[in-house]
Amino acid sequence: MAVHPLRDVEKLFIHTNAAPEITRHNAEKYCLAMQKVSLKSSILNDTVTIYRFEGDFLFIPSPLKVSAKKAVVKDVLTRLLYPPYRNSLDRSLKIDHLNIYQAYQEGTTLTIPIYEDPTTNIKLRQDPYAPQSVKDAFAQGIALIEPLELIKKIRWSSLGIYYDWEKKAYDGSVSNPIPKLLAEACQEISSKLCQVDSFFPETAMVNYYQQKDRIMAHTDRNEEDMTKPLISFSFGCSAVFIVGKKEKEDANISTFLLEDGDIAVLLNDSREYFHGVPKILPDNAGEEDYRGEEYHPLIAGSRINISVRQAFRH
């Protein structure tokens, strides 16, 4: 079976220490156009640089003010990864009644019933070196787990309108509010940087990556109005971000280094481009901004990605 070019590029980064081609330091060399925008905003920096690539893919290095960046990261790590927001563990573990971040603050071992669902329980394979008490509890359908370990098992959470992965459709009956600051940031980015008005940030996926995590190249084509941007925020550890074209067989692939605070925007033609994150890097360019914060251990060696979109046409 032939391997398409995107998979070849992904394997290169997965199995080697190859560096991505485009960074915030050399993007001007590769882009089709560069624009510096002066702003008056409580969220975005006074001057923001936009690099525009083929298909109107936008690479925007660190446009958020540090205060706004830290507020978003704090909100994710203290609130948005956990119930009532849907997350990657809530079909494996009965966690809807737990205050997970409070348990992390207190250092309290959690006792959590495991749902009888083999499809999701595969994520909770028993550690062969766990104490016997933990093994015994696991055999009885109970997970005894430290809060930090549990938090770092969370792969994603859903904000706003929930996207049902099984039905491949948005479920308007399941919705939790997108935080006001994040919504306002997206509206400013859309109107002031992308020149797209009337953007409604209705749905967002928060991905919480550890060092060995990745997401393979894919497209996001399930929104009703594809003229609206997909705005992707990066926080914490750096990542390799690959951008292909509309067809996975197209060998025209760009590779970017996304660092703490950077934003990537898929707009116009690029809204249907294949994209992915084959590698998380250990470097965290913004770690000093988080040092001393209670949530620092949750971001120091991890990466947060928030991809925000408009689900429906208005």
C-alpha positions as CSV (number, residue, x, y, z in Angstrom):
1,M,0.0,0.0,0.0
2,A,1.4,3.4,-1.0
3,V,2.1,5.9,1.8
4,H,1.0,9.4,1.0
5,P,3.4,12.3,1.4
6,L,1.9,13.6,4.6
7,R,2.6,10.3,6.3
8,D,6.2,10.4,5.1
9,V,6.6,13.8,6.7
10,E,5.0,12.7,9.9
11,K,7.3,9.7,10.2
12,L,10.3,11.9,9.6
13,F,9.4,14.0,12.7
14,I,8.2,11.0,14.8
15,H,11.4,9.0,14.3
16,T,14.1,11.6,14.0
17,N,15.1,14.9,15.5
18,A,14.5,16.8,12.3
19,A,13.6,20.5,12.8
20,P,10.6,22.1,11.1
21,E,11.4,24.5,8.3
22,I,9.4,27.6,9.3
23,T,9.7,29.4,12.6
24,R,8.8,32.9,14.0
25,H,12.4,33.9,13.2
26,N,12.5,33.0,9.5
27,A,8.8,33.1,8.5
28,E,9.3,36.2,6.4
29,K,11.6,34.3,4.1
30,Y,8.9,31.7,3.3
31,C,5.6,33.6,3.4
32,L,3.8,35.2,0.5
33,A,3.1,38.4,2.5
34,M,4.0,39.8,5.9
35,Q,1.8,42.4,7.6
36,K,2.4,44.3,10.9
37,V,-0.9,45.5,12.5
38,S,-1.2,48.2,15.1
39,L,-4.0,47.6,17.6
40,K,-5.6,49.0,20.7
41,S,-6.8,46.0,22.6
42,S,-6.8,44.7,26.2
43,I,-6.2,41.2,24.8
44,L,-3.9,41.5,21.8
45,N,-0.5,43.0,21.7
46,D,-0.1,46.6,20.5
47,T,1.7,45.3,17.3
48,V,1.0,41.9,15.8
49,T,2.9,40.4,12.9
50,I,0.9,38.2,10.4
51,Y,2.6,35.9,8.0
52,R,0.3,34.8,5.1
53,F,1.0,31.6,3.2
54,E,-0.6,29.8,0.3
55,G,-4.3,29.3,0.6
56,D,-4.5,32.1,3.2
57,F,-3.0,30.1,6.0
58,L,-1.9,32.6,8.6
59,F,1.0,32.1,11.1
60,I,0.7,34.7,13.9
61,P,3.6,34.5,16.5
62,S,2.5,35.3,20.0
63,P,-0.2,37.9,19.5
64,L,-1.8,37.7,23.0
65,K,-0.7,39.9,25.8
66,V,1.0,37.9,28.5
67,S,-1.9,38.6,31.0
68,A,-4.4,37.3,28.5
69,K,-2.3,34.2,27.6
70,K,-1.9,33.3,31.3
71,A,-5.6,33.8,32.0
72,V,-6.5,31.4,29.2
73,V,-4.0,28.8,30.3
74,K,-5.1,29.0,33.9
75,D,-8.7,28.6,32.9
76,V,-7.9,25.5,30.9
77,L,-5.8,23.8,33.6
78,T,-8.0,24.7,36.6
79,R,-11.5,24.4,35.0
80,L,-12.0,23.7,31.3
81,L,-10.4,20.2,31.2
82,Y,-12.9,18.8,33.7
83,P,-16.6,18.2,34.2
84,P,-19.1,19.7,33.4
85,Y,-17.0,20.0,30.2
86,R,-17.0,16.7,28.2
87,N,-13.5,15.2,28.0
88,S,-11.7,12.1,26.8
89,L,-12.1,10.2,30.1
90,D,-15.7,10.7,30.9
91,R,-16.8,7.5,29.1
92,S,-14.1,5.6,31.0
93,L,-14.4,7.0,34.5
94,K,-17.3,8.3,36.6
95,I,-15.8,11.7,37.1
96,D,-18.8,14.0,36.8
97,H,-19.1,14.4,40.6
98,L,-15.4,15.2,41.2
99,N,-13.5,18.5,41.6
100,I,-10.4,17.2,40.0
101,Y,-8.3,20.4,40.2
102,Q,-9.2,20.8,43.9
103,A,-8.0,17.2,44.5
104,Y,-4.7,18.2,42.7
105,Q,-4.3,21.2,45.0
106,E,-4.9,19.1,48.1
107,G,-2.9,16.1,46.9
108,T,-5.8,13.7,47.5
109,T,-5.8,10.3,46.0
110,L,-8.9,9.8,43.9
111,T,-11.2,6.8,44.1
112,I,-13.1,6.6,40.8
113,P,-15.5,3.9,39.5
114,I,-14.7,2.6,36.1
115,Y,-17.5,2.3,33.6
116,E,-18.0,-1.1,32.0
117,D,-17.1,0.0,28.5
118,P,-14.2,-1.9,27.0
119,T,-13.9,0.6,24.1
120,T,-12.8,3.3,26.4
121,N,-11.3,1.3,29.2
122,I,-8.3,0.5,26.9
123,K,-7.0,3.9,28.0
124,L,-6.8,2.7,31.6
125,R,-4.5,-0.4,31.3
126,Q,-3.4,-1.5,34.7
127,D,0.2,-0.6,35.6
128,P,2.0,-3.9,36.2
129,Y,4.2,-2.2,38.8
130,A,1.3,-0.7,40.8
131,P,0.9,-1.6,44.5
132,Q,-1.3,-4.6,45.2
133,S,-4.0,-2.4,46.7
134,V,-4.3,-0.5,43.4
135,K,-4.4,-3.7,41.4
136,D,-7.1,-5.2,43.7
137,A,-9.2,-2.0,43.3
138,F,-8.8,-2.0,39.6
139,A,-10.0,-5.7,39.4
140,Q,-13.1,-4.5,41.2
141,G,-13.8,-1.7,38.8
142,I,-12.2,1.1,40.8
143,A,-9.4,3.3,39.8
144,L,-7.1,4.6,42.6
145,I,-5.2,7.4,41.0
146,E,-3.3,10.5,41.9
147,P,-4.8,13.7,40.6
148,L,-1.7,14.7,38.6
149,E,-1.7,11.4,36.9
150,L,-5.4,11.6,36.1
151,I,-5.1,15.1,34.7
152,K,-2.2,14.1,32.4
153,K,-4.4,11.3,31.1
154,I,-6.9,13.8,29.7
155,R,-6.4,14.1,26.0
156,W,-9.1,16.6,25.1
157,S,-12.1,18.5,26.4
158,S,-15.0,20.1,24.4
159,L,-16.1,23.7,24.9
160,G,-19.3,25.2,23.5
161,I,-21.4,23.0,21.2
162,Y,-20.3,19.4,21.5
163,Y,-19.0,17.5,18.4
164,D,-20.1,13.9,18.5
165,W,-17.2,11.9,17.1
166,E,-19.4,8.8,16.6
167,K,-22.1,10.6,14.6
168,K,-19.6,13.0,12.9
169,A,-22.0,15.9,13.7
170,Y,-22.4,18.7,16.2
171,D,-24.9,18.0,19.0
172,G,-26.6,21.3,19.9
173,S,-28.3,19.7,22.9
174,V,-24.9,19.4,24.6
175,S,-23.2,22.7,25.3
176,N,-21.1,24.4,27.9
177,P,-20.1,28.1,27.5
178,I,-16.9,29.1,25.8
179,P,-15.1,31.4,28.3
180,K,-15.7,35.1,27.6
181,L,-12.0,36.0,27.3
182,L,-11.4,33.2,24.7
183,A,-14.5,34.2,22.8
184,E,-13.5,37.9,22.7
185,A,-9.9,37.0,21.7
186,C,-11.3,35.0,18.7
187,Q,-13.6,37.7,17.6
188,E,-10.8,40.2,17.7
189,I,-8.5,37.9,15.8
190,S,-11.1,37.2,13.2
191,S,-12.1,40.9,12.6
192,K,-8.8,42.7,13.2
193,L,-6.3,40.1,11.9
194,C,-8.3,37.9,9.4
195,Q,-10.6,40.7,8.2
196,V,-13.6,38.4,8.7
197,D,-16.5,40.0,10.6
198,S,-19.4,38.3,12.4
199,F,-17.4,35.3,13.6
200,F,-19.3,33.4,16.3
201,P,-17.0,31.2,18.4
202,E,-19.5,28.4,19.1
203,T,-17.3,25.4,19.6
204,A,-13.8,24.6,20.6
205,M,-11.6,21.5,21.1
206,V,-8.9,21.7,23.8
207,N,-6.1,19.2,23.2
208,Y,-3.8,18.6,26.2
209,Y,-0.6,17.0,24.9
210,Q,2.1,15.2,26.8
211,Q,5.6,14.5,25.3
212,K,4.7,11.4,23.4
213,D,1.3,12.5,22.1
214,R,0.5,13.5,18.6
215,I,-2.4,14.1,16.2
216,M,-2.0,12.8,12.6
217,A,-2.9,14.9,9.6
218,H,-6.6,15.5,9.1
219,T,-9.1,18.0,7.9
220,D,-11.8,19.9,9.7
221,R,-14.7,20.1,7.3
222,N,-17.8,19.6,9.4
223,E,-18.8,23.2,10.0
224,E,-21.7,24.7,8.0
225,D,-19.9,27.9,7.1
226,M,-16.4,27.2,5.8
227,T,-15.9,30.9,5.1
228,K,-15.3,31.4,8.8
229,P,-11.8,30.8,10.2
230,L,-10.5,28.0,12.4
231,I,-8.3,29.7,15.0
232,S,-5.8,27.5,16.7
233,F,-3.9,28.6,19.9
234,S,-0.7,27.0,21.2
235,F,0.5,27.2,24.8
236,G,3.3,25.5,26.7
237,C,5.7,23.2,25.0
238,S,6.6,23.8,21.3
239,A,5.2,21.5,18.6
240,V,5.9,20.6,15.0
241,F,2.8,21.6,12.9
242,I,2.5,20.4,9.4
243,V,0.2,21.9,6.8
244,G,-0.6,20.1,3.5
245,K,-3.2,20.9,0.9
246,K,-6.8,19.8,0.2
247,E,-5.7,16.4,-1.1
248,K,-3.5,14.1,1.0
249,E,-1.6,13.0,-2.1
250,D,-0.3,16.5,-2.6
251,A,3.4,16.7,-1.7
252,N,3.4,20.4,-1.2
253,I,3.7,20.4,2.6
254,S,4.9,23.1,4.9
255,T,6.3,22.5,8.4
256,F,6.1,25.0,11.2
257,L,7.5,25.4,14.7
258,L,4.6,26.5,17.0
259,E,5.8,28.0,20.3
260,D,4.1,29.1,23.4
261,G,1.5,31.8,22.5
262,D,1.6,31.3,18.7
263,I,-1.6,31.2,16.7
264,A,-2.3,29.4,13.4
265,V,-5.4,30.3,11.4
266,L,-6.9,28.2,8.6
267,L,-8.8,30.6,6.4
268,N,-10.4,30.5,2.9
269,D,-8.8,27.7,0.8
270,S,-6.6,26.6,3.7
271,R,-9.7,26.0,5.8
272,E,-9.8,22.6,4.1
273,Y,-6.1,21.8,4.2
274,F,-4.8,18.7,5.9
275,H,-2.9,19.6,9.1
276,G,-1.5,17.9,12.1
277,V,1.0,17.8,15.0
278,P,3.3,14.8,14.7
279,K,5.6,15.8,17.5
280,I,5.6,17.6,20.8
281,L,9.0,19.1,21.7
282,P,10.5,19.5,25.2
283,D,11.2,23.2,24.8
284,N,8.7,25.6,26.5
285,A,9.6,29.1,25.3
286,G,7.1,30.7,27.7
287,E,7.7,28.7,30.8
288,E,9.0,31.6,32.8
289,D,5.6,33.3,32.4
290,Y,4.0,30.4,34.3
291,R,6.7,29.7,36.8
292,G,5.5,30.2,40.4
293,E,1.8,29.6,39.4
294,E,0.1,26.7,41.2
295,Y,-0.7,25.1,37.8
296,H,3.0,25.4,36.6
297,P,3.6,21.6,36.8
298,L,0.7,21.0,34.5
299,I,2.1,23.3,31.7
300,A,5.9,23.0,32.2
301,G,6.3,19.8,30.2
302,S,2.9,19.8,28.4
303,R,1.2,21.5,25.5
304,I,-2.3,23.0,25.2
305,N,-3.9,23.5,21.8
306,I,-7.3,25.2,21.5
307,S,-9.0,25.1,18.1
308,V,-12.0,27.4,17.9
309,R,-14.6,27.5,15.1
310,Q,-18.1,28.5,14.2
311,A,-20.3,25.4,14.0
312,F,-23.4,26.8,12.2
313,R,-24.3,29.3,9.5
314,H,-25.9,32.5,10.8
